[in-house]
Amino acid sequence: MVSILLNLKYSTPVAYYRQPKKNLDFGGVSGGIYFTIHRGWIADEQFYSSDPSDAYHYDSYNIIEISNKKLKYQSLQNGDTYTYLKIN
């Protein structure tokens, strides 16, 4: 399992903006499944812990494509597809 600190940027057809907080997640890969456990977030230089008993903070995804510059995956819960791209 790895710790992941994400400073996310989202792109939509209408707007491009930076998320106002940084998420702290644990995650890993097993058998083609990418999973994350949301531990909390950092906003205004303050750490806020998430409730570990809340199932909302646990997610699993089917990996569609993975390389050293791209991770594309699909939610096992609702079928939504997401893509991470390495910028630098």
N, C-alpha and C positions, 0 to 999 in steps of 0.2 A: 504494500500500500504506500502511496506517496501523498505528500501534502501539496496542495495546489493553491497558489494565491493568484487570483484572476483579476486583472484590471481590464474589464471588458469594454469593447466598443460595439455598438449595434448599428447595422445599416438597414434602412428601410427605403422604399421608393420615395417617401416623402421627406425624411429627415435623417441626419447622421449626427449622433451625439455620444458623449462619453457617460457611462453609468456613474452616478455620483458616489458610489461606494465600491469597495473592493471585497469580493467574496473570498472566504477561506474555506476550502473544501478538501476532503480526503478523497482519493479516487484510485482506481486500479482497473486492470483488465484481466479477465479470466474467460477462456473458451470463446473468444469473439464477443464477449459482453464487456462494455465499458460501464463502470458504476461510479457514482459519486455520493458522498455523504457531506452535506452542508453543515459546517461547524459554527459558522458565524460570519460576521462581516466587519470591516473597518470603515468608519465614517468619521470625518473630522478628527483624525488621528486617535480615535477611541475604538477599542475592540468590543463588539456586542456578540455574545454567545447565543447560538440558536438552541432550541429545546431538543435534546437528543431523543426524547420519547415521541416526538412528532414525526409520523411517517412521511409527511410532506417533504422532509429534508433528506430523504433517501430516494435515489433515482437509478434506473438501469436502462441501458441503451444497447441496441445491436449495432456493431461497427460495420459501416458500409464501405468505407475507404480509409486507409491510413498510410501516411508516408512521413518523411521528416519535415514536411512543410504543411501537411493538411490532415485533419481528422474530420471525417464526415460520419455522423451516427444518427440513429433513429430511436426515438423514445419507445420503450416497450409498453408504456402506459397509454399513450394517446396517438402514436404514429407520427408525431411531428419530427421533421428532419432538421438537424443543426450541422453547421460546419465551422470548425476552427481553422484559421489560416495563420501561419507564422509570418509576421510582418518583417522582422529583422533576423 
